[in-house]
Amino acid sequence: MTTPIFKKVGRRYVEIGAFDNEAMHYPHGAHLVWSRPGGVLTHYQIEPADAALLAAAERMREAMMEAMHKADRWVPEQKLSGKDLEAWNAYKAIAGERSSLRLKGASMHDVVDAGIQALLLAVKKP
């Protein structure tokens, strides 16, 4: 069922659209709705105690991705110096930053830990 939406123009009301009441029915339970420019994100069937954590995570999504990306950077296994460092820099210029030759990456534990640390920092800030 739709309900018409009116706007007051002068002394009269003019219909400008309709609202679908059925679209606003949520399933039974607690839900978190996050509205931002360009869209709406909804977490359905959440625990009410987790709402603050989920809201903080959504607010800090970009900071968490940046921290996780930084923690997941690939680096040489050994410390390089002299000609090795020059060769490595030349190799990076040709092959790109994420080439797998002689590289090791962060473990998933380190990547997730970086995300959690970013979340905790965000929660502590006003």
N, C-alpha and C positions, 0 to 999 in steps of 0.2 A: 504494500500500500504506500502510495506517495502522498506527501503533504505539500501543498503549494507554498512558495516563499514569496512574500510581498515586500516592496520597498515604497516608502512614503515619498511621493512626488507632489509637492505643493500640498493641497488638501486631500488628495486622493491616494489610494494605494494601488500600485501597479504590480502585477505578477511578474516576477523576474526568473522564476525557475521552480523546481520541485525537489523535495528532500525524500529520499527513500528510507523509510523507517526500518525496513527489513535489513538494510545494510548495516545498521548499528547494533544488531543483536550479537552479543558475545556468548560463547559457551559458558557453562557454569564454572566458576572459579575466579581466581585473581589474575588480572592481566596488566601489563605495563605498556602504555602507549607513549611513544616518543615521536613528537612532531617536530620537523625541522624543515628549512627551506628545501623544496624539491621532493619531499616525500614524508611518509609516516612509517615508522617501524613499530611493530607490535610483538611483544612476547606474550604468548598465551599460556595459561595454566601454570603460573609461577607460584612459588612459595612467597607469601607476603614478607617474610623475614629477608628474602633475597632481593627485594625490589630496590633497595638503596644501592646494593652492589651492582645490580644490572644497570641501573640508571647511571652510576659512576662509570661503568665500563663503556656504555654508549657515548657518554660525554667525552671520554678519553680515548676513543677508538683510534684516532689519528696518532696520538702520542704513543699508544701501545704498539701500533704497527711500526712506527719509527724506531722505538726502542728494540723491538724484536728484530727488525731489519739490521740495525746496528750490531746487535749481539750475534747475528747470523753471518757476519762478514767473513769472507775466506781470507786466510793469511798463510804465508810460507811456514812450513813446519820448523825450520831453523832460522836463527838470526842471520841476516845477510849483511855483507859489507864488501866494499871495494868493487871489483869487477862483477861479482855475483849480484850485487845490488843494482848496478847499471844494467846488467843483462835482464834482471827481473823487471825493472822499470820499462825496458824496451819491450819485453814480452807482454807486460800488461797493456802497453800502448797498442800492440798488435792484436793480442788475443782477447782483450777485454778483462774487466775486473774479476769476473766470476769463473775464470778458467780453472779446470780441475788439476792441472799439472803441479805436483808437489804441494798441494794445498790440503788443509784440513779445515773443517767447519765446526761451528759450535754444536754441542749436543742439543737435542730437543729440550732437555732439562734446562740448559742455559738459556735457550730462547724463551721458554715459558716463564722461567724465573725473571727474565728481563721484563716480560709483559706484566707479571704480577707486581714487580717493583714499581713500574710506571703507574699501575692502578693504585697501589698503596700511596704513592706520592700524590696522585690526583685527589684521593679521598682526604688526605691531610690538608690540602690547600682549600681555602674558602672559595 
